């Protein structure tokens, strides 16, 4: 879902990504999240620790965290939920939350497309 990613998949590990096709991990386009918790095949939590240079609402977003929950629905189906926490109130916090919600909706759509494409290749 991103052209560059580096994942240290453990509690305390970092998930570093870049959406810039010409970027690289560690340059100013890098987003860094810290893994707060993992329950294998069920949940994981990430806290945003560093945003890319020039990222909208950076100050209001750094420190927020997400819990992603996977709920099996039956054969080959899983409900993926993404819950955000730690957003400040007021106009800036609400605007930051709306901005991130749009990005998360896009990411979930990309995940769905990827899963469906892989399923079609297996058939």
N, C-alpha and C positions, 0 to 999 in steps of 0.2 A: 504494500500500500504506500510505501515511500521508497525512493530510489536508493537511500542509504540508511542502514540501521546497524547498531551495535547493542546487543542485549546480553547483560550479565544476569541470567535467570535465577536469582536467589534473593531472599529477603536482604535488603540493604544494597542490592545490585542496582546498576544504572541501566536505563533504557535510553539510548541516545539515537536520535533520528534527524534526518535532514530531508526536507521536501524539495530541495533545490537539486535538479538533475546534475548540475555542474558543481555542486558543493561536495563537501566531504565531512565526515564526523570530526568534530573539534573546531571547525571553522565557525564564523559568526552566524551561519544558517542553522546551527545545531540546536535542537530542543532536547533538554535533559529531564528525565523523570527518575525518581528513586522508587524502587519496589518496597512497599511497606509490609505487605502480607501476601502469602500464596497458600491456597488450599487446592492441591492438584485436582484438575478436571472440574473445579467448582467455582472458585473466586480468586481474584487477585486485586491488589490495590496499588495505585501509583500516585506519587506526589510530584507535582510540577516544581522543579527546582531551578530551571534556567530556560528562558525563552530565547528565540532567535533575535538577533539585532534588529531593531525597528519593529518588533512584534506589537500589534495593537493591544492595549490593556495589560502590558507586561507586569507592571507593578501590582495591579489588582489580581493577577492570576497566579503569580509565583506563590507557592505554598498551598494552593488549592489541591485537593486530591480526589481521586476517583476510585470507586469500587466497581469492578466488572464482574458480573455474576453470570454463570452459565447454567441454565436449567434445562435438562433433557426433557423433551416433549414426546419422545417416541423414536421409532426407527428413523435414523438419519435426520432428525430435527432437534434443534437446540434454540432456546430463547436466550438471547444475549441482552443483558441490561447493563447500562452504564449510569451510575449515580454519582453526581458531583457534590462535593462537600467543601466547606471552608470559604465560600464566597462572601465578600463583604456586602452589606446592605447599601441602600441608596442608589442614586442614578448610575454611578460608575460601576458598582458591583452588578447591578442588573444588566447594564450594557455588556459588561465583560462576560457574564453568564450566557447571554443571548448569542454573543459571538462564538463562544466555545461550543454551545449547543449545536449551532449550524455546522461547525467542523466535525463534531462527533456524529451527527446525522450522516454527513458525507462519508465518514470512515466506516460506519456500520453498513451503509449502502455498498461500499467497495468490498467489504468483507462478504456480504451476501452474494455479490456478483462472482467473487472468487470461488466461494464454496459451490455455487451452482455450476460454474464452468468446470470445476474439478469433478463434480458428480456426473456431468454430461460426458466427460472424457472416459470415465469408468464404465459407463453404460454401453 
